[in-house]
Amino acid sequence: MVKIAFSSPFAHKDEPKKDAAEALVADKVRCQVFSLKDPEIATHGNENSSGRCLLTLLGLAFILAGVVVGGACIYKYFMPRHKVYRGEMCYFENENQDHAVEPYFLPIAEEADIREDDNIAIIDVPVPKFSDSDPAAIVHDFDRLLTAYLDLQLGNCYVIPLNTSIVMPPRNLMDLFAKLATGSYLPQTYLVREEMVVTEEIDNVSDLGIFIYQLCVGRDTFRLQRRDQRAGVQKRSAESCHIIRHFANSFVVETKICQQ
């Protein structure tokens, strides 16, 4: 008996497909072997890359913060924060003004740095043109109720309690200098005289506030007391006196400072 076997034509067709699939898998495995690292090494590499990115971002953040802070400091210390006012007054020097035939008014000019937020007024009195007074820098501290005079000719500092009867508060001073700055308001006013005497030397100026400290640090600093004109005649032959004429009100003040 003869057995006749028939081969299916689809069997020959499936063999090439199988071979092609095996070849594709083998190629893929070879690619993974040659192109990929060990999974642990690859994971470690990804962590290093993330760490480097994080450090880079942190560095950029610090640089940006430094630029912002540095710009703020530059603006704070090199740009003017407060407006400096300039004003001029004319005052009559003669005490007997009513009997003067031809009254003569002397001009006085000042620059004022008025800081209302700090409750401070800083007055700069330049070298006068028509009087024998000294140039000076004056600080009126309304928080500490102190006034400091820096006589620029002597180089000495003098500190006395603030006289609020002759020194306007910062807001009123700003209004006064704003009028003077226009040039249309040039009052012809009078002169008020006050006399001070040195009582003692101040060794430590750090307790007088930051503004007076900046004015007087490194200089001989003395405490002043107002001399009572009604106390009678005192021995003044050995005294050395200097005059500072200034204004922090609608009138001019002549401050005479005497020291033995």
Backbone hydrogen bonds, N-H to C=O, Kabsch-Sander energy under -0.5 kcal/mol:
donor,donor_aa,acceptor,acceptor_aa,energy
3,K,1,M,-0.5
4,I,2,V,-0.6
5,A,3,K,-0.6
7,S,5,A,-0.5
11,A,8,S,-0.9
12,H,8,S,-0.7
13,K,9,P,-0.9
14,D,10,F,-1.7
15,E,11,A,-1.2
17,K,13,K,-0.9
18,K,14,D,-2.3
19,D,15,E,-2.5
20,A,16,P,-2.4
21,A,17,K,-2.3
22,E,18,K,-2.4
23,A,19,D,-2.4
24,L,20,A,-2.1
25,V,21,A,-2.3
26,A,22,E,-2.5
27,D,23,A,-2.5
28,K,24,L,-2.2
29,V,25,V,-2.4
30,R,26,A,-2.5
31,C,27,D,-2.4
32,Q,28,K,-2.2
33,V,29,V,-2.3
34,F,30,R,-2.5
35,S,31,C,-2.6
36,L,32,Q,-1.9
42,A,38,D,-2.9
43,T,39,P,-2.3
44,H,40,E,-2.3
45,G,41,I,-2.3
46,N,42,A,-2.1
47,E,43,T,-2.0
48,N,44,H,-2.1
49,S,45,G,-2.2
50,S,46,N,-2.2
51,G,47,E,-2.4
52,R,48,N,-2.4
53,C,49,S,-2.0
54,L,50,S,-2.3
55,L,51,G,-2.6
56,T,52,R,-2.3
57,L,53,C,-2.4
58,L,54,L,-2.5
59,G,55,L,-2.6
60,L,56,T,-2.4
61,A,57,L,-2.3
62,F,58,L,-2.5
63,I,59,G,-2.4
64,L,60,L,-2.6
65,A,61,A,-2.5
66,G,62,F,-2.5
67,V,63,I,-2.3
68,V,64,L,-2.3
69,V,65,A,-2.8
70,G,66,G,-2.8
71,G,67,V,-2.4
72,A,68,V,-2.2
73,C,69,V,-2.4
74,I,70,G,-2.5
75,Y,71,G,-2.4
76,K,72,A,-2.2
77,Y,73,C,-2.6
78,F,74,I,-2.2
79,M,75,Y,-1.3
85,Y,83,K,-0.6
85,Y,112,A,-3.1
87,G,110,E,-2.2
89,M,108,I,-2.6
90,C,187,P,-2.0
91,Y,106,L,-2.6
92,F,189,T,-1.8
93,E,91,Y,-0.6
93,E,104,Y,-0.7
97,Q,95,E,-1.4
99,H,96,N,-0.6
100,A,97,Q,-1.1
105,F,103,P,-0.5
106,L,91,Y,-3.1
108,I,89,M,-2.7
110,E,87,G,-2.5
111,E,124,D,-2.0
112,A,85,Y,-2.9
113,D,122,I,-3.1
114,I,83,K,-0.7
114,I,112,A,-0.8
115,R,113,D,-0.6
115,R,120,I,-2.7
116,E,114,I,-0.7
119,N,115,R,-0.9
120,I,115,R,-2.2
121,A,140,H,-1.7
122,I,113,D,-2.2
123,I,121,A,-0.6
123,I,138,I,-3.1
124,D,111,E,-3.4
125,V,123,I,-0.6
125,V,136,A,-3.2
134,D,243,I,-3.4
136,A,125,V,-1.9
137,A,150,L,-1.8
138,I,123,I,-3.1
139,V,148,A,-2.3
140,H,121,A,-3.0
141,D,139,V,-0.6
141,D,146,L,-3.0
142,F,119,N,-2.3
142,F,140,H,-0.8
143,D,119,N,-0.5
145,L,141,D,-0.8
146,L,141,D,-1.8
147,T,160,I,-2.9
148,A,139,V,-2.3
149,Y,158,Y,-3.1
150,L,137,A,-2.7
151,D,149,Y,-0.7
151,D,156,N,-2.2
152,L,135,P,-1.9
152,L,150,L,-0.9
153,Q,135,P,-0.7
155,G,151,D,-3.4
156,N,151,D,-0.7
157,C,220,D,-2.9
158,Y,149,Y,-2.5
159,V,222,F,-2.7
160,I,147,T,-2.5
162,L,145,L,-1.9
164,T,162,L,-1.0
166,I,163,N,-1.4
167,V,163,N,-1.1
168,M,166,I,-0.5
168,M,248,A,-2.7
173,L,169,P,-2.5
174,M,170,P,-2.4
175,D,171,R,-1.8
176,L,172,N,-2.3
177,F,173,L,-2.8
178,A,174,M,-2.1
179,K,175,D,-1.7
180,L,176,L,-2.2
181,A,177,F,-2.4
182,T,178,A,-0.7
182,T,179,K,-0.7
183,G,179,K,-0.5
183,G,180,L,-1.0
185,Y,179,K,-0.8
186,L,184,S,-0.8
189,T,90,C,-3.1
189,T,187,P,-0.8
191,L,92,F,-0.6
192,V,252,V,-3.0
194,E,254,E,-2.7
196,M,256,K,-4.0
197,V,225,Q,-2.3
198,V,258,C,-2.2
199,T,223,R,-2.8
200,E,223,R,-0.9
202,I,221,T,-3.1
203,D,201,E,-0.6
205,V,203,D,-0.6
208,L,205,V,-1.5
209,G,206,S,-0.7
213,Y,209,G,-2.3
214,Q,210,I,-2.3
215,L,211,F,-1.4
216,C,212,I,-2.5
217,V,213,Y,-2.4
219,R,216,C,-2.0
222,F,157,C,-2.3
223,R,200,E,-3.2
224,L,159,V,-3.1
225,Q,197,V,-1.8
227,R,195,E,-2.9
229,Q,227,R,-0.7
231,A,228,D,-1.7
232,G,229,Q,-0.7
236,R,234,Q,-0.7
239,E,236,R,-1.2
240,S,259,Q,-2.9
241,C,239,E,-0.5
242,H,257,I,-2.3
244,I,255,T,-2.4
246,H,244,I,-0.5
246,H,253,V,-2.4
249,N,251,F,-0.6
252,V,190,Y,-2.2
253,V,246,H,-3.5
254,E,192,V,-3.3
255,T,244,I,-3.0
255,T,253,V,-0.7
256,K,194,E,-2.7
256,K,254,E,-0.7
257,I,242,H,-3.0
257,I,255,T,-0.6
258,C,196,M,-2.1
258,C,256,K,-0.5
259,Q,240,S,-1.9
